[in-house]
Amino acid sequence: MTSSSSSQHKTITDGVDVHAHFFPAQMPKWAERFPGAKNPFYWIRQNSVGSCTCATMMCGGNEFRPLTDSKLWEPERYLDEQARRGISAMALSPTPQNFYYEAEPLHTAEIAAFQNDALADLQSRFPKRFYGLGTIPLQDPDLACRELGRCLTTLSLRGIEIATSCNGQDLSDSKFFPVFELAEKLGACVFVHPWYFPQNDRFAANWGQWLLTMPEETTAAMFKLCCAGVIEKLPKLRLGFAHGGGNFSWLLPRMEHGASVRPDLFQRSTLDFRAFAKSVYYDSHLCGAEQLRLLVETVGANRVMAGSDWPYVLGEKDLKKSICEAFYDVDVARKLLVETPRAFLGI
């Protein structure tokens, strides 16, 4: 990057991170709230003074993930640090472990409501610094729509976060269409984050679930939604995908070629993978400048938004720096950091 480009990039101080996670510190121990439930619910265990980690994310009675600081449950303590890096606001969404689509729907609805209330509290205490993306009991579309409505009308959240599938059912299943339909009607953005991985045993080693399965799950969700024509039916729906949309942009030519040589395998003659690719949003978290440039070249800067996966270890340590180093053009960097995130969130 030239010195003049570097100087221009310094003028970007109002970046928005659309991919940041939150886990309420006072999350109840749901196993005690729901005796007899089969789920090994997640909770945060505060560790003793002198421990090498400040807390541990627990899965039932088992340790799931060490937490070295309080970012996950006290994001407000890190606002100044983010601002120094050019990120003035974050869209907070629940950590995916807390979707609980496999639980009893009424249990999931209560857990979702607790998290959404906590997000709304943060958003109200730090307006224009935090934007909440709630969670819903997606396995029960009626309950899901009820909580989605509460998120937007009562809590004033910006939208919702959902997983790439729900109990083995694809998001393209017609049972979920009312959720997307209501999201469009309410002006809610929908951020799709990979979770519920198949073949867990096969990919358990070497962090394979995070490095291999997450991108593939996102790609599969996008492929299915495109084939089902969800965006064509709901053209105003703001649908975004985490981790740069997985491998979708890279596989786009292959999907187009396949649809052209085997149209008999696709139910819609109007199927257009490229049009779909340019009609949805992607976060920038691809972990590589070349990959990010390819995504922007493929779908346009007005569809790619800054996202770090904060505060997890796989996430971007300095979101603005990674984007500015990938693009000499300050206008492109500004689109990713400011304009596209705000468009997706409906700010």
Secondary structure, DSSP 8 states (H G I E B T S, - for coil): --HHHHHHHTT---EEEEEEEE--TT---HHHHSTT-----EEEEE--TT-SSSEEEEETTEEEEEESSSTTT-GGGGHHHHHHTTEEEEEEEE-GGG--TTS-HHHHHHHHHHHHHHHHHHHHHSTTTEEEEE---TTSHHHHHHHHHHHHHTS---EEEEESEETTEETTSGGGHHHHHHHHHHT-EEEEE--S-SSHHHH-GGGHIIIIIHHHHHHHHHHHHHHHTHHHH-TT-EEEESGGGTTHHHHHHHHHHHHHH-GGG-S-TT--HHHHHTTSEEES--S-HHHHHHHHHHH-GGGEE----BTSTTS-SSHHHHHHHH-S-HHHHHIIIIIHHHHHHT-
